[in-house]
Amino acid sequence: MTSRRLVLSRSAAVIGAASTGLLLPEIVRAQSSKVRVGFMLPYTGTFAQLGVAIENGFRMAINEQGGKLGGREIEYFKVDDESEPSKGIENATKLVQRDKVDVLVGTVHSGVQMGIQKVARDSGVLSLIPNAGVHAATRGLCAPNVFRTSFSNSQPTRALGKAMYDRGAKTAVWITWKYAAGDESFEGFKEGYLAAGGKIIKELGLPFPNVEFQALLTEIAALKPDAVACFFAGGGAAKFIRDYAAAGLKGKIPLYGSGFLTEGVLDAAGPAADGIVTTMHYSDSLPTQRNGQFRLNYAKAFKQQPDVYAVQGYDTGLLLIQGANAVKGDLNNKPALYKAMEGAVIDSPRGKWTMSKSHNPVQDIYLRVVENKENKVIGVAAKALADSGAGCKMA
């Protein structure tokens, strides 16, 4: 069941809860001076913790600016997208038509993002993508009003291929969930690994969000590759890591992955995660003052440690702040708003990044290894890596 909450960012006080009907006209008029921000994120299921981290990061960025956007107060609206693609259009439409949001922030699941993408393109609402890396969003279905603050699905794994080969893995097996994020992560890995000279001896997959890995792990053991590369995220990633170790593969066949494999799951994965090498546009251990201050502030605010999802939510807030400040809160001044966001330099905990012409981050990709429940940076796998933006034609 979808719930909606209206929250004053400055005090984080809930002033309305689970509501199923439309707001009364007089309330809409009374609150029309406020910027209406809609979160369409997963709050249940395997990606629930990701959705919460994104929202936390976004709110933190706004709160650091006094809880306002371009001088205007904010109202928040929330829809649980359940990581369910079949409800994507319906849920995005609720925020745009029922709640009349000025900005739609979402989502995590690439399949759900395709529903948001259609609604954003049809309605013209400003759409900010804090995670979902589906290529179409900043390639063939790009739009002037759609900005991604995270990554394209192939960005982290494009950098992974060469790093693996350079570390001695001449043959590899790839394994993932068979859905958009998994397929596109493989595209990046394949491109990078083959170009480096590696050989992929088998591509394995299972339906999302299936976590019955045993048969595939048995097959990997029989194939005996130099290494395994993968894409998993959330609760499923933690189980894959544990199952990989339980199958006796840990220590025998090195495990590599897109950084999402080890993001936000190291407590759940436990010692089984130690030694896993990943590539990602962020690491907990980045030794910068910016990252250190962010992590301290986040821990104080939410009583937990931030991960890449929190950073992406935070950066989504930073991007919106830059745009809103440039137009003094007038989000209807779309040409000036979009121009400011396109030219933004985001001073992020992940390092400074810029926006590509197709509205996807141009960013460094770090090489990391898990040690004692921490993703430690051991190098830079790719500097200022951009997605191709292939097929993007801004209307």
N, C-alpha and C positions, 0 to 999 in steps of 0.2 A: 504494500500500500504506500502510495506516495505521500509524503508529508511536506509541508512548507513552513519555513520559519522566517520571520522578519526579525533581523537582529541589528541593533545599533552597534556599529563597529567600535565606537569610542569606548563604550562601557562593556561591550560584549554581553549586554543584558538582553535576554530573550523577551520580546514584547508581544510575540504571537507564536502559537505553536499549531501542530497538526490541524490544518484547515483544508477542507475539500471543496469549498465553494469559492466564488469570485469575491474579491474585495468589494465592499460597498462603494458606490460612486463618490460619496462625500469623503471617504478615507483616501481614495485615489487622488482627489483634488487637493486634499490637505497635505499630501506627501509628494506632490508632483515636483517639488523643487529638489528632491533627493535623487541621486543616481541609483538606479535599480540594477543590482548585480545578481545574476542567477548562476548558482553552482549546479551543474549537471555532472555528478560524479558517482562512483560506486561507494555506497555506504554499507552494503552487505555483500557476502560472497568472498571469493578468493582474493579480490582486489580491494576489499573494504579498507584495509589499513593504508593503502595508497591514496584513496580518496580523502581520508581524514588528514593525512600529511600534507596533501596539496592545499586543502582548505586552510589548514593551520598556517602554512607558509604565506599564502596570499593575504590572510588577515594580518599577519605580523608585518608585512610590508606596508599595508595600509595604516596600521596602528602607529608605525614609526613616523608617519606623516600627519599625525594628529587625528587619524580616523576619517579623513576627508579625501575627496578627489577633486582637484582643481578648485578647492574651497567649498565644495558641496558635501553635505551629509550623504550617507549611504544607507540603502536598505538591501538586505540580502534575502534571496529566495533559494530554496534547495529542492532538488529532485534526486532521488536515488535511481540511477540508471540501471542498477543491478547487473552491470556488464552484459546486458541482454540486447543484442543488435536489433531484434525484431521490434523492440519498443523505442528505438532511437529517435525516429521521426516524431512519434507521439509525445515523448517526454520533452524533446526540444521545443515542440510546438506549444506545449503547456507554458513553458517559461516565456516564450516570445509573445504568444497571443493572450494567454490568461493573465500572466504576471507582468507583461509589457516591460520586460527587462531591457535596459540600455546596452548591457554587456552580458554575454553568455560565456561562462568559464567551464570548459569541459572538453575532453574527458580522458579516461585512462585506456579503455578498450578500443582498438582500432576499428572493429566492426561497428561499435556504437558511434564512433566518430563520423562514420559515413552518413549516418542519419542526421547528425548535427550539421554536417557539411551541406547537405541538401537544404535544410531549413535556413541555414545562414546565407546560402547563395540566393535562395528564393526571397527571403525577407529583408536582407541587407543588414541584419543586426550584427554588431561588432562581436566577433567570435574569437576567443583566445584559447588555444589548445595547450594545456599545461603538461600533457604527457603523450597521448596517442600519436604514434609515429607513422601512421599510414601514409604511404607515399603520395597518394592522390591529393591529399589536403594541400600540399605545396608543390604539386606537379600538375597533372592534367585537370584537376578540379580546383586549382588555386583561385583565390578571389581577393579583391582589394580589402575586404572587411574581415579576412581571416588571417590571423597571425599565430605562429607556433613558437613557443618559448622553450621547447624541450630538445627535440632531435627528430630526424627521420629514422625510420626503422633500420635502415642499412648503415647509418653513420657509425655507431659504435663497432659493429662487426666488420665494416670495411677496414678499419684500423687493426682489427684483431688478426686478420689473415697473415699479414706480413710479420707481426710480432710473434705469432706462433711458429712460423717457418724459421724466423731468425733464432728462436730458442730450440731448434732442432727437430721440430715436428714436421716430417716430410710427408707423412700420410695421416689422414684424419677421417673420422666418422662425424657426421653432423646429426644432431637430434633436436627436435622441437615439437611444440604443438602445431598442428596443421591449421593455421588461420592466418589472417593477413600479417600480423606482427611477426609470426614465425617464418612465413614464406619470404617476407621482405628482409628480415634479418639474414636469412640464408643468402639472399641476393648479394648483400654487402660482403658477407664472409667469402662467398664463392669468388667474387670479383677480386678481392684483396689477396686471398690465399693462392688462387691459380696464377695471378700475376707475379707472385713471389716465387713460384715454382713448386707449390705444394700439390698433392693429389688427394682428392676426396674419394674414398673407396666405397662409401655408402651414405645415403641420406635417409634418416629414419624419422618417423613422425607418428603422432597420435592425436586424436581429436581434442580440442579445448573444451572443458578444462580437465580432461581425464588424467589421472595420476597413477595409473597402473603401469609402472615402468618395467616390471620384472622381466618380461619376455624380451624387451628391447635391450635391456642390460645384458641378458644372457647372449644375445646376438653380438653385442659389442665385444664381449669377452672372447667370442669365437673368432671375430674378425682381426683382433689384435692390431689396431692402428697405433701409430706413434702417439696420438692424442685424440681426445674427443672435444668437439666444440658444440655449443648449444645456445638456445634461447629459451629461458623460462623466467617467470616472475611471480612475486607474491607467494602465497602459501604453497602453490605447486612447486615452486623453485626449492623451497626448504625441504620438501619431501623428496625431490629428485636428488638433492645433495646427500641426504641421509641414505636413500636407497642405493646410490652409487657406491657409497662406502660399504654398506651392508652386503653388497654383491661381490665385495672383494676387489673392486676396481681401483679404489683409492690407493695410491702408492705404486700401482702397476702401470696404469694408463693415465697420464696427466689430464685433468679436466680444465677446459677453458670455456669462457662464455662471454656473451654480451654482459656488461656490468649489472644488468637487472637480475642476473642469477643470484647475486650476493647482496642486493640492496634491501635493507629493512628486514632481512630474514636470518641474520647471523646468530641471533639468540636461539631461534627455532631450529636452525641447522646444527648448531653446536660444533664440536671438534671436527665433525665430518667435513666442514667447509675449509679447514686450514689447508693452505697451499694452492687453492684454486686461483687461477690468474684470469683477470677480466680486463676489458677495455670499456671506458666510460668517460663521459664528459664532466664527471665530478668524483671526488673521493672525500670521505670523512677527514682524512689525514692531510689534506692540502695545507702546507705550512705557510699560510698567509695570514696577515692580521685580519683581513676582511672575513676569511672563513672562520677564524677563531672567534671573532666577535659575534658573528652570526650564530655559531653553534652555542655559544654561551647564552645569548639572548633567547634563542629558541628553547633551550633546556629550562631556563627560568620561567618562560611563559607557559610551556606545555608539559613540564615535568617528564620529558623524554628526549632522547637524542634525535636530531634531524637526519634525514637521508636524502637521496637525490630527488625524491618526490617532493619533499618539503622545499628543497632549493628551487625546483621548477615552479612550484606554487608561488614562492617568494618572488622569483623573477617575473612571473606573470603579473604580479602586483606592481613590481618596479616598472615594467613596460607600460602598464595602464596609467600609472602615476605620471610618467614622462609625457604621455600623450595628452592626458587630462590637463596637466599644468600648462602645456603649450597652447591649449585652446581655452584656458581659464574656466574649465569645467563645462564648456559648451560642446558636448559630445555630438551634437547635431552638425557641427562644423566639420564634416567628415573629411573633406580634402586636406585641411590643415592637420586634423587628428591623425590621419593615416600617414601623412608626410613626416610628422614628428616621430611616429612609431617606427617608420621605415628607416629613419636616420638615427635612431637611438643607439647609444653605446651603454650596455647594461653592465654596471659594476657589480658583478655577481660573486657570491661565495665560490663559484666554480672557476672564476677568472673572468676578465672582461670579454664580452662577446657582442657581435653585431648582427644585424638582420640581413639576410640575403634578399635578392630581388624577388624571390618567390615566397618571402616571409617565413624563412626557416633559419635557425641560428647558425652562424659561422663560428666554430668553437674548437678549442683544443680537446683532444681525446687522450685520456691518461691511461697508462698501463699500471695495473694494481694487482696486489696479491693479498689474500686473506691471511692475517696473522692475529691470533687471540681475539677473535670477534671484531676485527677492524680491517677495512679495505685500505691497505697501505700503498701509497704511490711509489712505484719503482722506476718510473720514466714517463715520457710523453710519446704515445704511439703515433700521433698525428697532430700537426700544428694547423690551426685555423682551417679545419676541415669543413667544407661546404657540401650540401647535397646538390645533385645536378640540377634540380628544378626542371627536369625534362618535361616538355609539354605544357609548361605553365605560360598562359597568356592572360595577363590581367585585363579584365573587361574595362 
